[in-house]
Amino acid sequence: MPQAVRTERRRAQSAARRKDEVIQIRASADTKVILNRAASLRGQKLSEFMLESARRQAEETILDQRVFFLQPQAHDRFLALLDAPPRPSDEVRRRLTRKPAWER
């Protein structure tokens, strides 16, 4: 895990323990009903459920930000692979078309 994400996670965990920050949000009645139902299914308070869900989404968003650098020739090969990915091998095709064990 990148150092920046670990540092951000530690800060967030610290802040979560202190719970001295306030986040306000407005939502429609329908949205609140759905969120309350989901929270109760997990045995959580609405605020706990919302904070956990938002935090998980925020972490995924941060982790999805990947930057890498390539030499021009490698960059061209990379783009070519994105434009025309290699075809799966015969073995992969067999595995993809084979019925699952429970259907055999």
C-alpha positions, 0 to 999 in steps of 0.5 A: 500500500502506498505511503500516502494512503497509509498516512491518510488512513492513520489520520482518518483512524485518529479522527474517527477515534476522536469524533470531534468533527461534524459532517452535515448532509441533506437527503430526500426522505426516500434516501433516508429510508433506504439508508436507515434500512441498510444500517439496521440490517448491519446492526449499525446506527445510521451515522455509523453506516453512512460514515463507514460507507463513505469512508470505504468509497473514499479509500477506493477512490484514492487507491484507484488513482495510480500514476506510472511512467513509461518510456515512449516505446513502452507507452506505445506498446501499452496503448496498443494492448489496450486497443487490441488486447491479446486473445485468450489461450485455448486453455483459458477458453476451455475454462471459461466455457466449461460448466461449473462443478455443480452443473456437471 
